[in-house]
């Protein structure tokens, strides 16, 4: 049930909070939570905590409260979210893990790693593995290093593949702002508006590549082989209300060979969907990536280079066997029975 502005303004904040905490459905919970997030409320992080800890709150509300708490930047957010790993239900734990993965705090990594080691199998444990990897690569921490199962095979793109082509013209400032807003919450904290954004075309689908801010801050690309990082998110124009969807994030760590890097692409379910390699030296980097034969994955391959001095991306080859909008993407998990 959507409300117009006049009706919305007549609903008191405490009434909204009380309704959400009691799990009442006099007002659609998703609508009520959206209204609540827009309100100026003192100590709003405590409101999110109350919603998380209420036994009557809708599970979706608990998930949204965890994510909102993670974005609140309150000093106690990591402690509160960590508490949900021990006390919350599965969806609250999922939200807490997703929110913890966005924090710039090694304590979040320690909490997630400890939970992952004890968690039972299921979608929450998979999310814990994903959150652990995100934190390890975002913060360049020991542990959480990605590995592909030894029996996993590369997907063959085949002769009927569609070429993925980079757009020659630069995107305008308004378009870049729109893209960044569309990917807000899906970029894993690597992009805050400083690095370049690239556009490509795959058949009829617009594809967008957002790079880590580090590409703009450091013309030398030696950091790619100096430790773990998440250098890019690749996504597409979507038909969901937000308008954009992340297909996968690129995770990078040093290879044993001097100067070489190992690449893993993870989709929004935290599944490794592609692997590759590359080299970085000075202001030049090259890369190659091929998709894996895992459930729900389409075949693609790409190889190219990035020039740090010119902030320029190029493809030597990039092909896909199907449209990128077939990739797995989700904001919330499917509940497993």
N, C-alpha and C positions, 0 to 999 in steps of 0.2 A: 504494500500500500504506500504510494508516494503522496507526500503532502505539499501543498503550496506554501509559499513563504508566510502568508498571513496565519494559516493554521499552525504552522511549525512554531511561530513566535509565541503562541499561546501555551505551549507545552513547557512546563518548568523543567530545569535540568535535573532536580532531585526526583521528579516524577519519572523522567526518562531512565535515570539510574536505577530507581527502585523497580521499574517494570522489567528492565534487563536482568537485574539480579534475581528476580522472582521467576524468570522464564515465562513471563506473561506474553500473550499473543494479541492483546488488544491493539497493539501497533506492531507491524512487521519488525522483527529484531534487527534485520540488516538496515532498514530505514532508520530505526531509532539510533543505532550505533553511528551511522553516518552523521545524523544531526548532532549527536553528542560530541563527535570529534571536531565539529565546526565551532562548538561553543567555547567561549573563554571561561575556563573553570580553574580556580586555584588548586594547585597540587593534583593536576589531572592524572598524574602517574598513579596516585593512590586510588583513583576511580577505576583505572584499568586493573589494578591489583585486586580490588574488591570484586570486580566482575570475574577475574580469573579464579578467585578462591570461593566464590559462591557455588554451593552444590546444585543450585537450581538454574544457573545461567545456561542458556542454550550453548551447545558445543561450538557452533559457528561463531557465536559472540565471544567465547573464550579464545578461539583462534585469532579473531580480529583484535581482541584486547592485548594478546601477547605481541602481535606484530606492531600495534600502536605503541605499546610500552617500549619496545626495542627502538623505535624511532624517536622516543621522547627526549633522549639524551640526559635523562635524570641520572644522578650519580649512583642510585641504588638499583638501577634497572637490571644489571647482570645478576645481582644477588636475588632479586625477586623472580627473574626468569629461571634461574638455576633451581630455585625452590619448586617450581612447577614440574621439573623433571622427576622429582621424587613423589610429588603429591597430586599432580594433575591427571586428568584422563588422557587418552591417546591423542585426541585432537588438540588439547591444550599443550601437551608435550610437543606435538608437531609444531605448533605455533611458537613455542618457546625456543625450540631448536632452530627454526628458521630465523627468529629474531636474534638469537645469540650469534648466529653465523655472520650477522651484519655488524657486530661490535668490533671496535679496535682495542680489544682487551685480551691479553693472553689468559686471564682467568676464565674467560668464556670458553677458550679452547680446552683448558683443563677440565672444566665442568662437562663439556660435551664429550670429551674423550672418556672420562670416567663413566658417564652414562652409557655410551656406546658399548663399552666393554661388558656391561651388566645387562643390557636390554635384551629382551626376547626377540626372536625373529619376527618380521612384519614390517609394515610401511614406516613405523616410527623408528625402527632400528636402521632402515635404509636412509631415512632422513638424518639420523645421527651420523652415519658415515659421510653423508654429503656435507653436513654442517662442519664436521671435523676437517674435511678436505678444504672447504671454502676458507675456514679460519687459518689453517696451516699455510695455504698458498697466498691468501691476502696479506697475512702478517709475517710470512717467511719464517715459519716455526718448524722445529724438528717434529717428526711424526706426521701421520696423515698423508703420507706419500701415496699417490695413486699407482695402481698396478692393474694391468689387463689380464683376465684369466687366460691361461696358456692355450686353451683350446678354441678361443674365440677367433673367427675367421674374418678376413677383409671382405666387404661386399663389392661385387663387380658392378661397375657402373653400366657397362654394356654399350653397344653401338648406337642406341636410340637416345642417348643422353642429351639433355638440354644444356647449352653453354651458359655459364654464369658470367655476365660481362659487367665490368665497372663502368659507371657513368663518367663521361669525359668532363662534363661541366661540374663546377663546385656547387654545393648546396648553399642556398641563401640562409641568412641568419635566422629568419623566422621559421624556416623549415627545420633547421637544426634544433631550435628551441622546442618545436613541436615534437620532434623525435625523442629528444631527451626527456621531455615530460611524459611521453608515451611509455618509455622504458623505465620510468621512475619506479623503484622497488624491485626491478628485475636485473639491475646492473651490478648487484653484489657489492656496491660501494666503491667500484673502481673508477667511476666517472662522475665528476662534479662540474663539467662544463668547460674544461680547458683543452682537452685533446681533440684532434680532428674526428669528424664523423664521415664515413664513406657510404655511398649508395651504389647498389648493383642491381642487375635485373636477371631473374631466372624465369624464362617464359613470360608469363603475364604478372609475375609476382615481384614486388619491390623488396629488395633485401638491404638491410642496413648493418653497418659494422661500426660499433662504438669502441674506441681504444681507451686503454687506461690513461689516466692523467700523467703517468710517468713518461709517456711518449712526448708530452708537451714540455715537461719539466727538464728532461734530460735528453739532449740530442744524441749522446752516446748511448748505444743499446747494449752495453756490456752487462747491465743489470739483468738482462734476460738469461744470461748464463751464470749469474752470480748467486742465484738462490731461487726460491719458489716465487711465483707470481701468477696473477690472472690478467693477462695482457689485453683481452678483448671479449666482447659479447657480440654475438651475431644473431640477428632477428629479422622480422619481416612485418609488413603492414598486415594487421589482423582485422577480424570482423567483430571482435569482442568490444564492449563499451570503452575500454581503455584505448583501443585503436592500434596497439602494437603488441607483438608477442616475441619473447626471447626463444630462439630455437636451441641455442647452446652457448656455453661459456668456454673459453679456451684457458686451460691450465698449463703452466709451463714450469719445468724444473731442469737443472743441469744434467746432462748425460755424462757417462764415464769418460768419453772422448773429450779432450780439451777443446773448448769453444763450442761444443755441440749442445743442443737442447732437446728435451723430450716434450711432446705436446699431447694433451688429452682434451677432447671436447666432451663436456658433460651437458646433458639436457636438463630441463627444469625438474625432472624427477630424480636428478642426481645420478643418472645412469651414464656410464662411459659409452659414447656412441661413435667416437672416431679417435684415431691415434695418428701421430705423425712425429716429425723430427725437423730439425733446422740447425742453423748456425747464426751466431751473432758476433760481430767484431766491429769495433768503432761505431760509426753511425749507420752501418748496414746490417740487415738481417734477412735471411731467407727461410722459407718454411714449406712444408708439404703436409697434407692431411688427407686421410682416407677413412671412410665410414666403416663400422663394424657390423657384422651379422648378429644383431641383437633384436629382441622383439620390438616391433613397431618402427624400426629405423628404415629410412630410405637410403639409397646408395648415392654417395657424392664423393668427389675428390677435388682438391684444389692445391695448387702450388704457386708460390709467388714470392714477393720480396717487399721489404719496407725500407725506405730511405729516411733516416732520422733527420738528416740535415734539411731535406726538402719537405719533410712530413708527407711523403708520397707513398701510396700503396699501389702495387701492380700485381697482376695475375699472369703467370706464364701459362697456366691451364687451370680451368675451373669448370666442372661439369656436374650435373645432377640428373639422376634417373627419374625423378619426379619433382613435384613442386615442394618448396620448403614449407608450405603451410600444412603438409602432412606430418611434420615433426610433432613429437609429443610436447605439449605445453600445458601447464596448469597453474592455477593459483592455489587450489586446495587439493588434498589427496583424495583418492577414492577410498572409501572405508572398506577394509577387508574383513571378511567374516571368518 
